[in-house]
Amino acid sequence: MKQDGVILIVDDDQDILTAGKLLLKRYFSNVVTCHQPEQIPMLFSRNKFDAILLDMNFGPGESSGKQGYSWLEKILEIDPKAVVIMITAHGGVDVAVEAMKLGATDFIAKPWQNAKMVATLSSAVQLGKSRLEVDELRHTNKLLAEVSGQSNQQKLIGNSRAMNQVLSLVERTAPTDANVLLLGENGTGKELIAREIHAQSKRSDKVFMSVDMGAITESLFESELFGHKKGAFTGAREDRVGRLKAANGGTLFLDEIGNLPLNLQAKLLTVLEQRVVTPIGANNTTPFDVRIITATNVSKADLSNEKNFRQDLLFRLNTVEINLPPLRERTQDIEPIAQYYVDYYSHKYSKPSKSISEQALADMQNYPWPGNVRALRHAIERAIILSTNDQLLSSDFQLDLPPNQPGNLSINDSIPSRRITDEMDTHVVHTKTEFEELNLDKVEKYTITQALKKHRYNISHSAKELGLTRATLYRRMEKHGL
């Protein structure tokens, strides 16, 4: 079975070029030969090579390897990520080793063994693709940081005691390589804190990769995290580098770790303990070096239950444990966060800048914000888009269920009973205050809020009780600003 890879062979011996091409074209999609190294720049301008076989000497009587060094440097100038395998005679092994110090990946001695030649080139092609993928991910993360850096920083705005304690833990933890477990409700900014830990760490110039564990099916878990080889299973049309390997040298953020099934927890534990990964369909293990940061909205009590979560895995993940406070426990941060979002969305939607009325601010500080900062952001975005006033008022934020107000529906009330009339097919909600609400949007928002509170904002469990998919629940939370 041919491997998807383009090989360049550079040698002044036509017999070597012919033999190499006849051998390698059976295993790789394309093999290009070159008997004049001066053509290398032109060939690189026309092709993308996954691996290059480069002779050490060109011309009769040459044995010093200086020509090979020179062309190796030229290739790496053209493509610093190039994977170059040096070709040398038995007597030139020391020369080839010196070439590896200059940036070559490996060397092959003449006359070569066919099996070793193919194995070396296969590894070289995979290395080249891994370098490319990691480099692309690094550039992607850099671009994302540049685009969203300002937005990310603003979420950390606030000088409450609770938030200062979190930031103090981040500052002390970040420079180490300790694994970190982030606990907190949805919308409290767990991924943001993970990114901040990465930004303050010694790995800050490497990849930060985020994986939503709740969104990965059991059948794809190993492929996503560990990778797979082409043909390992139906649909594996090409080699895939797993997330653990792709994030090598950087930080891997595993979100919603609390929703990972027990059987997959065991597999993750084994890999983290051994610090090596074996892609599906591969025979050899590959070491990796990543810092693991995990997050969950599952309570510490539930995580400590062996029936829900492996305690040996928990022990490995929570070297440092950081609890993120909900917005209702740091209300003094609401004003600066809200004002930042007002300015941000006013600029985004080309709206005139507006202030927040004193009454609206008071109502926002008294509101429990079940969706935390995420819900506050959505409420402000909607207000900026729809408000027709010179100042943002309470009504602009649609805080239609303020807590502890006579005659209003409180999210702390018990779950209401429901009945559907045959004549009107309308939901009528009864609470212990005899309040009746016929607005379906408000009923839906209230029901979703109650389900989230009941399951401590665990999306998977809440969605199951509501009879929704996780994606549908996320959309409806977005709709209602939760």
LODONU-37259 format. One record per atom (N, C-alpha, C): x, y, z. Coordinates in pm, whole numbers, padded with zeros to 5 digits, always signed. Each point is the difference from the previous one (the first is absolute). Example, Ala and Ser with C-alpha at 12.3 -4.5 7.8 and 13.67 -1.06 7.14 Angstrom:
! LODONU-37259
+01319-00569+00780-00089+00119+00000+00090+00120+00000-00035+00105-00072+00082+00119+00006-00077+00109+00073
! end
This chain:
! LODONU-37259
+00084-00119+00000-00084+00119+00000+00088+00125+00000-00023+00089-00097+00082+00120-00011-00035+00100+00109+00105+00066+00047-00016+00105+00098-00006+00134-00072-00082+00088+00050-00013+00132-00061+00122+00084+00036+00094+00009-00093+00121+00075+00027+00079+00024-00127+00066+00116-00007+00081+00035-00117+00147+00000+00043+00079-00081-00068+00141-00018+00035+00088+00062-00108+00106+00070+00040+00102+00052-00093+00132-00071+00027+00059-00058-00105+00131-00063+00010+00100+00085-00078+00107+00043+00067+00103+00083-00064+00132-00076+00006+00050-00042-00116+00126-00075-00008+00055+00015-00142+00132+00006-00013+00058+00014-00134+00019-00134-00070-00032-00109+00068+00012-00134-00057-00136-00042-00055-00011-00013-00134-00128-00036-00061-00047-00138+00044+00093-00091+00026-00039-00134+00046-00070+00009+00137+00054+00085+00087-00061+00018+00133-00140+00059-00015-00014+00101-00087-00131+00063-00022-00101-00102-00053+00042-00083-00096-00090-00099-00059-00041-00105+00103+00098-00051+00074-00030-00102+00100-00091+00055+00110+00029+00122+00044-00082+00062+00105-00143+00022-00045-00016+00050-00123-00135+00027-00049-00080-00129-00019+00064-00105-00057-00070-00127-00020-00047-00059+00132+00082+00016+00105-00039-00052+00131-00109+00083+00064+00020+00129+00006-00089+00086+00080-00134+00029-00066-00008-00006-00135-00127+00030-00064-00106-00104+00030+00042-00116+00052-00097-00102+00041-00064+00033+00135+00063+00092+00074-00046+00027+00136-00049+00144+00021+00037+00090-00093-00038+00139+00018-00068+00052-00127-00083+00101+00019-00084+00048-00111+00081+00063-00112+00116+00058+00030+00080+00064-00105+00147+00003+00041+00087-00030-00095+00145+00004+00024+00064+00083-00111+00070+00105+00038+00066+00090-00094+00150-00019+00015+00072-00008-00113+00145-00017+00005+00070+00122-00057+00123+00023+00047+00078+00117-00043+00148-00038+00003+00069+00012-00114+00142-00035-00004+00090+00123+00005-00060+00118-00002+00075+00124+00011-00055+00081+00116+00072+00011+00112-00053+00070+00118-00035+00147-00027+00058+00056-00105-00032+00140-00034-00149+00017-00034-00067-00109-00031-00142+00006-00035-00090+00000+00124+00057-00018+00119-00080-00011+00122-00090+00121+00021+00048+00125-00008-00090+00114+00021-00118+00000-00097+00027-00034-00127-00108-00004-00099-00102-00108+00036+00047-00116+00042-00091-00110+00037-00085+00037+00121+00059+00069+00098-00075+00041+00119-00105+00106-00034+00026+00078-00103-00098+00102-00039-00123-00063-00065+00014-00122-00048-00109-00067-00071-00068-00109+00081+00067-00048+00105-00052-00115+00074+00012+00023+00150-00081-00076+00073+00011-00008+00145+00044-00141+00033+00124-00015+00050+00056-00133+00025-00018-00039+00147-00046-00123+00020-00016-00050+00137+00131-00051+00058+00092-00042-00086+00132-00045+00046+00098+00012-00117+00126+00026+00034+00104+00017-00103+00115-00094+00031+00040-00081-00099+00120-00082+00009+00113+00078-00068+00103+00036+00073+00105+00087-00052+00137-00069+00012+00069-00013-00114+00134-00058+00001+00098+00096+00068+00105-00058+00061+00098+00082+00069+00104+00060-00095+00028-00069-00111+00107+00044-00091-00047-00003-00145+00044+00099-00077-00034+00010-00142+00128+00019-00080+00016-00083-00102+00118+00011-00085+00106-00102+00038+00084-00038-00096+00105-00099+00022+00101+00046+00106+00038-00094+00085+00104+00027+00098-00043+00075+00123-00124+00043+00007-00049+00076+00116-00036-00097+00114+00050+00026+00121-00032-00085+00114-00008+00076+00133+00020+00131-00006+00004+00079+00124-00139+00027+00057-00101-00005-00087-00135+00030+00046-00035+00147+00000+00096+00086-00037-00025+00145+00004-00113+00040-00094-00010-00067-00115-00109+00032-00093-00135-00035+00061-00003-00113+00069-00125-00039+00068-00039+00100+00107+00099+00046+00079-00028+00101+00103-00058+00126-00063+00062+00040-00112-00041+00124-00066-00145-00009-00049-00032-00111-00066-00135-00013-00054-00103-00028+00111+00043-00060+00108-00090-00017+00115-00038+00136+00055+00099+00089+00016-00028+00134+00049-00091+00076-00096+00021-00018-00131-00083+00068-00098-00144-00048+00007-00019-00131+00015-00136-00056+00009-00070+00053+00125+00071+00005+00112-00062+00046+00124-00025+00150-00002+00074+00074-00082-00031+00141-00019-00130+00016-00077-00018-00085-00100-00123+00005-00081-00120-00045+00083+00018-00110+00074-00109-00056+00081+00057-00048+00133-00008+00083+00105+00056-00038+00131-00064-00126+00058-00120-00038-00048-00068-00119+00051+00033-00125-00082+00087+00012-00100+00031-00112-00088+00062-00116+00078-00039-00121-00040+00055-00121+00060+00101-00058-00100+00128+00007+00035+00107-00038-00091+00071-00125+00053+00008-00103-00085+00072-00123+00031+00127-00001-00085+00116-00011+00063+00127+00002-00072+00034-00140-00052+00057-00009-00122+00047-00126-00057+00152+00002+00005+00058-00104+00059+00145-00002+00014+00054-00141-00018+00126-00010-00039+00067-00129-00005+00035-00042+00142+00030-00129+00019+00030-00050+00134+00108+00081+00068+00101+00038-00077+00111+00073+00059-00034+00143+00037-00119+00047-00040-00035+00139+00026-00101+00018+00110-00012-00098+00090-00099+00010+00107+00026+00119+00090+00127+00023+00032+00033+00114+00085-00040+00131-00065+00015+00005-00131-00039+00119-00075-00152+00020+00007-00074-00111-00011-00146+00007+00005-00048+00043+00138+00069-00050+00102-00036+00040+00137+00021+00150+00017+00107+00051-00057+00023+00145+00006-00111+00075-00071-00048-00057-00111-00111+00062-00073-00125+00005+00085-00022-00101+00082-00118-00002+00087+00007+00112+00104+00122+00033+00041+00015+00112+00093-00039+00132-00067+00013+00003-00132-00033+00122-00075-00148+00007-00038-00076-00105+00033-00143+00006-00027-00057-00117-00076+00085-00094-00047-00052-00119-00066-00076-00085+00101-00099-00075-00048-00082-00082+00089+00060-00137+00024+00058-00060-00102+00054-00136+00010+00097-00022-00115+00060-00118-00008+00085-00033-00115-00019-00146-00039+00029-00029-00127-00007-00136-00054+00134-00031-00064+00057-00115+00034+00131-00038-00053-00015-00078-00130+00090+00024-00092+00007-00077-00125+00087-00123+00022-00035-00112-00060-00128-00030-00067-00108-00022+00106-00118+00052-00026-00106-00008+00100-00072-00133-00003-00066-00030+00110-00093-00113+00009-00139+00054-00032-00069-00065-00092-00128+00052-00046-00100+00022+00114-00012-00099+00089-00097+00012+00109+00032+00119+00090+00130+00017+00030+00039+00112+00085-00021+00132-00071+00026+00004-00128-00022+00122-00078-00146+00041+00006-00092-00095-00024-00143+00031+00001-00045+00043+00139+00047-00070+00103-00038+00033+00138+00049+00140+00038+00123+00032-00038+00054+00132+00031-00077+00111-00070-00034-00022-00127-00076+00101-00074-00142+00013+00052-00061-00111+00041-00136+00006+00055-00002+00083+00128+00098-00023+00086+00009+00080+00123+00027+00146-00031+00083+00024-00101+00033+00137-00038-00123+00075-00051-00080-00068-00083-00122+00063-00053-00096+00033+00113-00017-00094+00094-00090+00024+00113+00051+00115+00086+00131+00007+00020+00059+00109+00077-00027+00134-00069+00017+00002-00132-00025+00123-00074-00143+00047+00014-00094-00092-00008-00141+00036+00013-00032+00046+00142+00061-00067+00098-00022+00041+00139+00053+00141+00024+00118+00028-00053+00055+00135+00013-00091+00104-00063-00052-00035-00117-00089+00093-00070-00126+00025+00079-00060-00108+00053-00125+00015+00074+00020+00081+00127+00107-00030+00072+00027+00073+00123+00030+00146-00031+00074+00024-00108+00033+00137-00038-00127+00077-00037-00090-00066-00073-00126+00065-00036-00084+00029+00125+00000-00093+00093-00075+00021+00124+00060+00115+00080+00134+00007+00001+00065+00108+00073-00035+00135-00061+00003+00006-00133-00035+00125-00067-00148+00033+00022-00084-00103-00002-00143+00022+00023-00024+00057+00138+00065-00059+00101-00016+00049+00137+00052+00143+00013+00109+00029-00071+00054+00135+00007-00099+00100-00059-00057-00036-00116-00098+00088-00063-00123+00017+00087-00047-00112+00058-00118+00007+00088+00029+00089+00121+00122-00011+00052+00035+00082+00115+00001+00148-00038+00050+00030-00122+00004+00139-00045-00141+00055-00022-00087-00086-00057-00136+00045-00030-00084+00015+00125+00014-00100+00090-00090-00002+00117+00071+00040+00128+00127+00040-00011+00074+00031+00121-00067+00106+00084-00046+00106-00064-00065+00107+00074-00128-00051+00065-00078-00078-00074-00124-00055+00054+00027-00093+00115+00108-00081-00013+00033-00093+00107+00043+00074+00126+00081+00106-00016+00049+00072+00116-00114+00065+00077-00098+00048-00067-00107+00072+00068-00079-00090+00094-00009-00127-00030-00076-00090+00086+00066-00015+00137+00127+00035+00007+00067-00006+00128-00012+00131+00077-00072+00096-00055-00018+00128+00066-00075-00022+00131+00044+00067+00102-00067-00011+00129+00101+00001+00112-00041+00057+00111+00091+00011+00113-00064-00054+00126-00094-00091-00016-00063-00060+00117+00099-00090+00070-00025-00025+00127+00088-00086+00077+00005-00141-00059-00117-00050-00043-00007-00136-00056+00084-00012-00126-00007+00102-00087+00075-00006-00125+00149+00020+00023+00035+00084+00096+00141+00020+00032+00063-00128+00053-00077-00078+00074+00052-00128+00049+00027-00096-00115-00090+00000-00099+00021-00086-00117+00125+00044-00076+00014+00128-00024+00114+00050-00076+00131-00021+00074-00005+00002+00133+00119-00029+00079+00043-00145-00019-00097-00091-00001+00031-00141-00024+00056-00020-00140-00057+00070-00098+00050-00009-00138+00144+00045-00007+00030+00112+00063+00135+00056-00005+00103-00095+00063-00041-00067+00109+00093-00091+00067+00013-00133-00071-00107-00042-00068-00003-00131-00063+00060+00001-00140-00023+00106-00074+00035+00005-00143+00145-00035-00029+00099+00053+00072+00140-00028-00037+00042-00146+00019-00078-00077+00072+00032-00141+00019-00063-00083-00112+00028-00130+00003-00063-00090-00096-00109-00083+00066-00046+00044+00117-00100-00076+00074-00131-00007-00078-00064-00116+00004-00134-00014-00059-00100+00079+00084-00097+00060-00065-00096+00086+00068-00141-00046-00031-00084-00005+00103-00142-00030-00016-00080+00125+00032-00081+00045-00095-00083+00118+00018-00144-00043+00026-00057+00047+00111-00137-00032+00036-00084+00127-00006-00122-00012-00048-00087+00117-00005-00119-00021-00090-00102+00082+00019-00121-00009-00079+00029+00041-00145-00094-00030-00088+00012+00044-00138+00004+00153-00005+00087+00050-00085+00006+00145-00021+00089+00073+00098+00070-00071+00088+00086+00068+00097+00138+00030-00056+00030-00051-00120+00126+00034-00064+00111-00101+00020-00035-00128+00002+00102-00103+00025+00103-00007-00113-00047+00007-00126+00096-00005-00110+00087+00125+00000-00057+00113+00034+00078+00124+00007+00111-00012+00103-00031-00057+00117+00101-00017+00103+00107-00098-00048-00043-00105-00071+00097-00096-00054+00096+00070-00097-00054+00085-00085+00085+00075-00094+00094+00096+00074-00049+00057+00109+00083+00091+00077+00115-00076+00067-00028-00119+00050+00106-00084+00057+00105-00030-00106-00047-00036-00120+00093-00028-00111+00081+00124-00035-00066+00115-00006+00068+00124-00040+00109+00040+00099-00017-00035+00127+00098+00035+00102+00101-00112+00025-00011-00109-00076+00087-00115+00021+00124+00007-00087+00092-00093+00021+00120-00010-00082-00031-00057-00138-00123-00046-00019-00042-00058-00127-00079+00101-00084+00003+00124+00037-00088+00099-00063+00023+00016-00149+00121-00033-00047+00027+00013-00144-00036-00127-00076-00054-00097+00069-00040-00126-00062-00152-00004-00017-00048-00115-00046-00142-00015-00033-00087-00007+00126-00111+00071-00001-00107-00022+00097-00115-00064-00075-00037-00120+00040-00105-00072-00072-00114-00033+00096-00120+00033-00041-00118-00024+00082-00083-00113-00061-00042-00094+00083-00081-00113-00044-00123-00009+00088-00118+00001-00061-00125-00017+00073-00027-00149+00015+00028-00055+00116-00015-00144+00020-00146-00044-00011-00091+00090+00033-00141-00035-00008-00049-00012-00143+00076+00055-00096-00043-00003-00140+00063-00116-00078+00091-00074+00063+00067-00111-00067-00073-00130+00031-00043-00070-00103-00068-00128+00021+00102-00105+00044-00051-00105+00065+00089-00105+00049+00079-00064-00114-00065-00015-00115+00066-00068-00112+00115+00082-00058-00004+00131+00020+00105+00087-00056+00101+00047+00105-00020-00040+00124+00084+00049+00109+00148-00027-00026+00035-00126-00028+00140-00036-00019+00058+00066-00125-00078+00005-00107+00049+00062-00122+00029+00148+00021-00090+00070+00070+00017+00143+00023+00120+00029+00090+00013-00073+00109+00107+00029+00095+00132-00068-00035-00006-00124-00048+00122-00077-00021+00043-00002-00147-00092+00026-00093+00031-00005-00142-00023-00138-00058+00013-00013-00132-00016-00129-00065+00084-00005-00128+00024-00123-00045+00071-00022-00124-00101-00021-00113+00042+00033-00120-00084-00020-00117-00042-00147-00010-00130-00023-00019-00052-00135-00014-00024-00071+00132+00019+00068+00114-00018-00066+00130-00144-00040+00023-00094+00073-00059-00141-00032+00011-00072+00062-00118-00124-00037-00020-00078+00054-00111-00009+00152+00010+00037+00066-00106-00003+00146-00001+00134+00065+00030+00099-00080+00045+00134+00054+00027+00078+00007-00130-00025+00106-00077+00059+00012-00134+00142+00053+00002+00042+00053+00113+00136+00051+00010+00044-00004+00146+00130+00010+00021+00051+00005+00136-00052+00125+00070-00027-00012+00128-00048+00115+00078+00084+00013+00127+00050+00117+00024+00074+00027+00123-00100+00031+00111+00008-00073+00110-00091+00022+00111+00027+00132+00072-00099+00043+00079+00014+00129+00069+00117+00001+00097+00025-00113+00068+00111-00003+00095+00133+00023-00069+00016-00059-00118+00125+00018-00074+00006+00137-00066-00112+00045-00054-00002+00130-00068+00030+00114+00097-00038-00017+00127+00025+00104+00101+00134-00017+00067+00085-00088-00053+00128-00031+00064+00081+00127+00026+00046+00014+00122+00075+00117+00040-00087+00111+00054-00131-00009-00023-00091+00107+00042-00096-00044+00109-00122+00051-00007-00102-00024+00101-00123-00061-00065-00054-00104+00061-00122-00063-00047-00109+00024+00104-00107+00067-00043-00112+00032+00089-00115-00096-00030-00034-00083+00097-00108-00097-00015-00122+00052+00075-00094+00056-00073-00120+00058+00059-00105-00109+00022-00085+00021+00099-00108-00093+00035+00054-00141+00026+00110-00007+00072+00061-00128+00031-00091-00084+00089-00087+00064+00076-00089-00072+00090-00102-00085-00071-00022+00025-00130-00098-00077-00076+00061-00119-00073+00129-00022+00019+00068-00111-00068-00040-00133+00063-00048-00097-00081-00039-00131+00055+00117-00070+00069-00033-00088+00095+00103-00066+00080+00099-00080-00084-00050-00068-00105+00092-00082-00080+00101+00086-00075-00041+00121-00040+00093+00090-00067+00092+00069+00100-00048+00018+00122+00085+00055+00105+00121-00091+00022-00024-00133-00005+00109-00096+00020+00105+00013-00110-00043+00019-00124+00093+00013-00111+00080+00130+00012-00067+00106+00038+00070+00127+00016+00102-00009+00113-00036-00065+00109+00091-00014+00113+00127-00073-00041-00015-00110-00074+00116-00078-00043+00096+00084-00082-00053+00076-00093+00084+00084-00086+00071+00109+00081-00072+00062+00094+00060+00106+00079+00108-00054+00094-00019-00121+00048+00099-00061+00089+00127-00036-00076-00015-00057-00120+00115-00047-00077+00064+00110-00082-00075+00107-00026+00049+00113-00081+00042-00042-00140-00061-00105-00049+00020-00042-00139-00137-00029-00059-00010+00012-00132-00127-00022-00069+00023-00095-00116-00097-00087-00023+00006-00093-00113-00120+00026-00090+00021+00058-00118-00112+00023-00091-00069-00131-00037-00128+00005-00029-00073-00119-00042+00064-00054-00128+00029-00128+00000+00060-00061-00118+00151+00005-00004+00063+00066+00099+00146+00009+00003+00057-00104+00096+00124-00036-00021+00067-00096+00086+00092+00067+00101+00046+00118-00031+00096+00068+00085-00064+00112+00080+00048+00018+00122-00047+00109+00084+00082+00126-00027-00062+00115+00025+00067+00128-00021-00009+00081+00129+00110+00047+00054-00006+00081+00122-00058+00138-00030-00061+00060+00100-00051+00136-00016+00028+00078+00127+00003+00131-00015+00026+00089+00113-00103+00113-00005-00106-00014+00075-00103+00104+00005-00037+00027+00145-00043+00122+00023-00059+00032+00130-00150-00018-00012-00058-00067+00097-00143-00029-00004-00075+00094+00094-00096+00071-00056-00095+00079+00079-00139-00053-00031-00076-00032+00103-00134-00053-00019-00101+00091+00067-00125-00013-00043-00107+00081+00059-00129-00078+00000-00087+00031+00095-00130-00064+00006-00096+00086+00080-00129-00012-00033-00102+00065+00082-00061-00099+00098+00052-00122+00003-00044-00100+00096+00053+00039+00138-00080-00019+00104+00041+00039+00134+00113-00088+00050+00076+00052+00096+00110-00077+00058-00053-00126+00068-00120+00009+00059-00059-00116+00065-00025-00112-00100-00052+00035-00118-00026-00101-00103+00131-00055-00056+00100+00085-00015+00129-00047-00049+00066-00095+00100-00028+00020+00127+00061-00083+00104-00072-00133+00017-00107-00020-00075-00075-00126+00005+00061-00097-00100+00053-00112+00048+00067-00098-00086-00092-00051-00110-00130+00004+00022-00094-00048-00101-00006+00096-00119+00037+00124+00023-00007+00101-00107+00136+00028-00063+00104-00005+00081+00131+00042-00051+00110-00078+00070+00094-00050-00078+00113-00076+00055+00084+00091+00090+00021-00043+00123+00074+00083+00093+00149+00006-00032+00054-00107-00062+00141+00005-00039+00022+00101-00112-00100+00013-00088+00010+00102-00105-00017+00140+00059-00093+00015+00091-00021+00129+00065+00126+00044+00073+00065-00095+00066+00124+00030+00072+00107+00052-00096+00004-00056-00120+00101+00041-00098-00034+00137-00061-00128+00031-00011-00042+00123-00068+00003+00122+00091-00029-00018+00129-00017+00118+00086+00119+00023+00092+00120+00005-00058+00117+00042+00077-00029+00137+00062-00057+00087-00081-00051+00128+00049-00146+00011-00040-00082+00038+00093-00145+00011-00024-00042+00145+00018-00067+00055-00101-00046+00138+00006-00151+00005-00018-00068+00058+00097-00145+00016-00007-00034+00140-00050-00073+00006-00110-00039+00129-00055-00135+00043+00058-00006+00116+00059-00125+00043+00064-00105+00040-00103-00128-00029+00028-00106+00047-00091-00012+00152+00011-00060+00060-00099-00009+00146-00005-00078+00055+00118-00099-00075+00048-00081+00048+00113+00080+00012+00129+00119-00062+00004+00085+00008+00118+00109+00105-00015+00000+00070-00111+00096+00111-00019-00072+00114-00072-00109+00045+00061-00086+00100-00064+00071+00133-00024+00104+00031+00079+00068+00127-00022+00076+00001-00133+00018-00119-00060+00065-00007-00131-00097+00021-00115-00130-00001+00030-00099+00009-00107+00010+00133-00075+00017+00110+00074+00003+00131-00066+00117+00013-00098+00126-00028+00041+00108+00014-00099-00011-00098-00116-00046-00122+00026-00017-00096-00108-00109+00048-00096-00111+00045+00057-00112+00047-00083+00042+00120-00084+00072+00094+00060+00040+00119-00075+00096-00036-00113+00087-00097+00026+00090-00043-00107-00080-00055-00117-00099-00084+00029-00081-00059-00108-00083+00106-00071-00047+00098+00073-00074+00109-00064+00089+00069-00103+00123+00033+00038+00092+00064-00091+00036-00093-00117+00021-00127+00033+00042-00097-00102-00109-00017-00107-00124-00022+00043-00107-00024-00098-00047+00127-00067+00015+00115+00066-00031+00127-00066+00094+00019-00119+00127-00031+00022+00098+00012-00109-00026-00106-00107-00029-00122+00042-00021-00109-00096-00118+00028-00092-00108+00053+00055-00121+00023-00081-00015+00145-00043+00107+00078+00015-00001+00141-00044-00116+00076+00063-00018-00020+00129-00105+00070+00075+00064+00108+00086-00076+00106+00031+00054+00103+00090+00023-00058+00139+00105+00042+00065+00031-00050+00134-00108+00045+00098-00039-00091+00089-00106+00030+00097+00046-00037+00140-00057+00068+00097+00025-00034+00140-00112-00089+00050+00018-00057+00116-00102-00086+00062-00064+00078+00113-00132+00005+00002-00070+00075+00104+00027-00063+00137-00012+00083+00105+00023-00049+00136-00095-00113+00035-00128+00011-00040-00097-00103+00032+00033-00130-00075+00041+00014-00127+00035-00119-00077+00121-00070+00062+00098+00078+00042+00118-00059+00063-00037-00070+00130-00087+00063+00079-00044-00063+00124-00074-00130-00027-00086+00001-00103-00072-00123-00035+00096-00109-00048+00102+00040-00075+00097-00098-00048+00079-00060+00116+00030+00082+00100+00076-00049+00115-00086-00088+00091-00130+00016-00007-00090-00083+00081-00044-00127-00073+00023-00003-00130-00042-00116-00080+00098-00115+00022-00047-00125+00011+00090-00113+00032+00088-00046-00116-00029+00038-00122+00080-00035-00118+00035-00149-00003-00099-00084-00023+00027-00145-00005+00100-00040-00108+00016+00084-00104+00100-00029-00103+00129+00075+00020+00011+00074+00114+00120+00071+00039+00044+00102-00105+00131+00015-00022+00050+00106-00087-00050-00017-00143-00013-00126-00043-00052-00025-00135-00140+00058-00016-00085-00019+00101-00137+00052-00006+00000+00153+00004+00087+00057+00084+00011+00147+00007+00042+00056-00135+00096-00064-00063+00047+00047-00131-00113-00004-00103-00074-00110-00003-00110-00011-00096-00108+00105+00026-00029+00026+00128-00102+00099+00034+00041+00139-00047+00127+00032+00016+00048+00132-00043+00004+00010-00151+00043-00106-00066+00003+00003-00146-00140+00024-00056-00099-00070+00057-00138+00019-00046-00049+00141+00028+00037+00053+00119-00043+00135+00036+00059+00104-00095+00126-00014-00033+00066+00094-00092-00068-00002-00137-00037-00118-00045-00062-00013-00132-00140+00059-00002-00079-00022+00107-00143+00032-00003-00036+00132+00069+00083+00051+00087-00036+00119+00078-00018+00123-00090-00104+00075+00030-00025+00126-00072+00017+00121+00092+00044-00025+00124+00016+00107+00097+00141+00055-00002+00017+00119+00056+00133+00060+00011+00082-00069+00107-00071-00065+00093+00064-00070+00110-00060-00139+00010+00081-00099+00038-00052-00137+00013-00081-00013+00129-00124-00043-00017-00091-00013+00114-00018-00147+00036-00064-00024+00115-00024-00137+00044-00077-00079-00104-00097+00065-00063-00083-00068-00099+00082-00046-00121+00111+00066-00027+00083-00038-00115+00069-00134+00021+00018-00039+00125+00071-00124+00029-00094-00120+00017-00131+00025-00008-00100-00107+00008+00019-00088+00123+00030+00065+00112+00010-00073+00126-00141-00016+00055-00079-00084-00068-00143-00009+00030-00031-00091+00118+00103-00061+00060-00024-00084+00116+00090+00043+00116-00011+00127+00045+00087+00043+00109-00032-00077+00127+00099-00044+00075-00026-00080+00120-00055+00083+00114-00075-00067+00088-00048+00059+00125-00086+00124-00020-00071+00007-00113-00091+00111-00025-00143-00052+00012-00086+00064+00078-00138-00047+00017-00070-00015-00135-00069-00112-00014-00080-00022-00118+00076-00048-00119+00136-00006+00007+00080-00046-00112+00048-00142+00024+00030-00066-00105+00045-00138+00004+00148-00005+00037+00037-00069+00105+00139-00010+00043+00058-00132-00043+00125+00001-00044+00062-00125-00040+00029-00088+00121-00018+00056+00121+00020-00082+00120-00127-00072+00041-00111+00032-00066-00123-00070+00029+00009-00143-00045-00089-00082+00051-00001-00140-00040-00042-00010-00146+00034-00114-00065-00035-00020-00140-00151-00003-00013-00056+00081-00087-00146+00006-00010-00058-00122-00070-00127-00024+00031-00070-00104-00074-00048+00059-00130-00033-00086-00097-00037+00046-00133-00123-00073-00047-00086+00069-00068-00109-00066-00068-00020+00065-00135-00043-00074-00095-00021+00051-00135-00149-00013-00033-00062+00111-00031-00142-00004-00033-00019-00053-00140-00099-00086-00019-00027-00055-00132-00047+00108-00096-00073+00098+00054-00057+00100-00089+00106+00097-00053+00096+00041+00084+00094+00105-00040+00141-00052-00018+00026-00124+00046+00135-00056-00009+00102+00098+00057-00038+00062+00116+00082+00103+00062+00047-00047+00136+00129+00025+00029+00054-00036+00130-00047+00101+00104-00050-00048+00112-00040+00085+00111+00083-00042+00120+00075+00092+00055+00090-00031+00109-00056+00053+00130-00002-00087+00104-00047+00040+00132+00116-00005+00097+00015+00102+00081+00102+00000+00104-00070+00017+00133+00080-00008+00107-00059+00010+00133-00050+00141+00028+00032+00099-00088-00054+00135+00016-00125+00020-00087-00049-00112-00062-00118+00004-00086+00024+00085-00124+00126+00014-00041+00033+00076-00120-00028-00086-00122-00061+00056-00101-00024-00071-00124+00072+00071-00113+00067-00078-00082+00075+00056-00112-00036-00076-00126-00045+00072-00101-00042-00063-00124+00101+00019-00113+00108+00071+00027+00100+00024-00104+00092-00122-00013-00002-00064-00116+00075-00125-00016+00150+00021+00013+00051+00113-00047+00143+00026+00013+00042+00006+00146-00085+00066+00082+00033+00012+00142-00010-00136+00070-00099-00079-00042-00014-00133+00058+00122-00086-00036+00041+00008-00125+00116-00079-00044+00126+00044+00074+00021+00131+00013+00117+00051+00070+00000-00047+00144-00117+00007+00065-00010-00041+00140+00030-00150+00014-00057-00081-00088+00019-00145+00008+00146-00038-00022+00065+00063-00097+00141-00027-00025+00084+00041+00121-00032+00116+00058+00073+00047+00117-00011-00099+00116-00123-00052+00022-00021-00095+00109+00077-00129-00024+00002-00046-00126+00073-00123-00032+00150+00020+00023+00052+00115-00040+00142+00029+00019+00035+00007+00148-00084+00064+00080+00024+00010+00143-00007-00137+00065-00097-00080-00041-00018-00133+00059+00125-00086-00021+00059+00012-00119+00116-00084-00033+00132+00077+00011-00004+00108+00080+00121+00080+00026+00067+00043-00131-00083+00036-00097+00045+00052-00129+00081-00100-00081-00024-00128+00025+00058-00104-00085-00084-00009-00127+00060+00036-00112-00075+00010-00126-00055-00135-00044+00081-00104+00009-00045-00132-00046-00121-00049+00078+00007+00011+00133-00111-00048+00084-00125+00087-00018+00021+00131-00010-00115+00090-00019-00069-00026-00133+00081-00018-00105-00057-00026-00132-00080-00130-00001+00051-00102+00069-00069-00128+00005-00136+00013+00069-00004+00074+00111-00127+00016+00072-00100+00081-00083+00050+00097-00075-00089+00084-00081-00040-00067-00131+00063-00113-00031-00031-00069-00125+00061+00068-00121+00115+00068+00022+00066+00073-00108+00140-00057-00023+00057+00028-00116+00140-00029-00021+00082+00111+00064+00128-00027+00022+00087+00102+00058+00006+00124-00089+00008-00022-00131+00008+00113-00093-00127+00086+00007-00115-00068+00007-00128+00074+00008-00008+00080+00129+00044-00061+00111-00004+00071+00127+00091+00122-00004+00118-00015-00057+00091+00116-00012-00066+00112-00080-00070-00036-00110-00066+00102-00082-00109+00072+00080-00076-00076+00077-00109+00063+00076+00055+00082+00117+00112-00044+00059+00063+00083+00101+00048+00131-00060+00056-00010-00120+00045+00120-00071-00119+00093-00027-00112-00060-00040-00120+00078-00030-00049+00077+00120+00006-00063+00119-00054+00062+00120+00107+00069+00084+00125+00004-00050+00105+00067+00073+00042-00071+00127-00007-00133+00000+00034-00077+00120+00144-00049-00007
! end
